[in-house]
Amino acid sequence: MASTLQKLIDGRSITAGCLDCHRHQKFDLPALRDSLGPGAPAMEWDIRPKMKCAICGGKRVTLSYTPDTSPKKMLQQLGDGPAALLLRGK
């Protein structure tokens, strides 16, 4: 799991869900990075205490971290290793 906001931006997304009103919202990670700094911690226990639902004001919020699984992003992450060459058909 990524440990800073910049590492998240480079390969993951975060979705917050309110346990009270059941609203879900994907984080704007670049905006969060700009306000907290690229080196800001990005683990759930660092972010969740600062969160509240924009609709109902509830503080019972869950966070889901999702990797970017688009083929282009996966090839970028694999670089020139054997798995990347296999996926590229070389």
N, C-alpha and C positions, 0 to 999 in steps of 0.2 A: 504494500500500500504506500502511496506517496506520502511524504511527510511535510511538504510545503505547498503553498498555493501554486507556485510556478510549476512544480512537478505535476500537479493535478491538471493544470491547463495543457501540459504537454501530452496527456494521454488518458484523462478520465473526466467524468462529469459527476456532479453531485445533485441529487434531487432531495428536497426537503418535503416531508409530509407532516401535516398537523393531525395529531391523534384526537383532537376535539371536533374540528369541523370537516376533517378528511380532505382538505385541499392539498394539492401537490404542486410544487413549483421547482423547476430546474434553476440552479444557481447561475448567475452571471459571474463566472469565475474571473474574467479580466477586470470587471468593476470591483469585485471583492479584493483582488490583488492590488489594484490601484489605491484602494482605501486603507488596506492593512499592510501592504508591502509584499513583494514576491517571496520573501523568506518567512512569512508568517506561518505558524503551524497550521496544518490542515487536517489533523486527525479529528474524528468525531468528538472526542472529549474536549478538544480545544474550541470547536466551533459551536456545538450544540448549546452550551450555557448562554451564548450570546444571542440565540435565536428566539424569535416569537413570530407567531402567525400574523401576516399582514391583514387577514380578514377578521379573525375573531380575537386576536391578541393572546391566544393560548401559548403557553410555554412548553407544552408536551409535544416536542417535535422529534421526528426520526430523520435520519440522513441515510441515503442510499448512494454508494459510490459505484459507478459503472465505468468499465474500461471502454475506450473507443475501439470498436471492432470493425471499423470500415476497412476494406482491403488496402486502401492507400495508406492509412495510418499504421496498419499492422506491418506492411512492407517497410515503412520508414523505421519502425521500432526494431525490426529484425536486421536492418542494415544489409551487409553483404555476406552474412552467414549462410550455412548450408540450407537452412529452412527457407530463407528468402529466395535463394536460387531455385529451389524446388518449386516454390509458389509462382515464381516468375517463368517457370518452364525452361530453365537453362540447364 
